[in-house]
């Protein structure tokens, strides 16, 4: 299953990009350039999703129309969720 969350990128005066996933609270990262920022936010999103699933908490519902008017730009970030095999004790 793939869910697409909405990321907002904020360009900083020193050239860095700060990124927040608007529809998944707590997912933030940064990068020196766009390539690095994309890698870092995807990793942060994956880690937060894994934490939610391990704690038996539901993932937030994606909102592809989420926006922050102060962002430099927005894009969708795909989160691939793989099923895990259950083990019996």
N, C-alpha and C positions, 0 to 999 in steps of 0.2 A: 504494500500500500504506500502511496506517495501523497503527502500533504504539502501544500504550498503556502508558506507564510510570507508576510510582507515585511521587507527590510527597508529602513530609512538610513541614508548615508548623509553624514554631516561633514563637509570639508572644513578643516581647521586652517588657521592662518599659516601654520608651519608645514602645510602640505599633507598632514596625516588625515585619515578618514576615521571618524567615529561612527559605529553602526549599531542600531537597535532594531530588534525584531518587534514590530509594533503590536502584533497580535499574539505574542508569546511573552508574557511578563518575565522580566529578569534576564533576558538574553541580550547581552551587549558585548561589543568587542571593538577593536580598532586595528588599523594597519597603516603602514608607511605609504602604500599605494593601493590602487583599486584591486589588483590581483591578490595582494596579501589580506586586505580587508575582507574580501569575499571568502577566502580560505578560512580565516579566523572566525567569521560569523557563522559559517556553516558548521565548523567544529563546535562552537559554543551552543548552537541550536541542537546539534546531535547529543551533546553531553546533557543538556537540560532535559531533553526528551527521554533519554535513558534513565535519568534520575526520577522523573515522574513515573515512568513505567515500572521501575524497580520498587517504588513506593506504592504501587497500585493506585496511582492518581491518574485521572483522565488528562489527556493532552488538551490544551486550549483549542477551541475551534478557530481554524484559519479565517481571516477576513481579508480577502484580496483587495478590498477597497480601502483598507486602512491607510491613512495619510497623516503626515505631519508637515504643515506648511513651511516650517523652518528648515526642513531637510533640503539638501542640495539635489537629491534625486532618490527614487524608490525603485525596488525591483523585488520580484518573487524569489524566494529561497526554497528549494525543494528539500523535503525531509523524507527519506525513505525509511519505512518501518518494516522490519523483517520479523516474521513470526519465529518464536523460539520453541524448541521441542520441550514438552513437559516430561519431567522425570518422576518416577514413582519411588517412594521410599521403601 
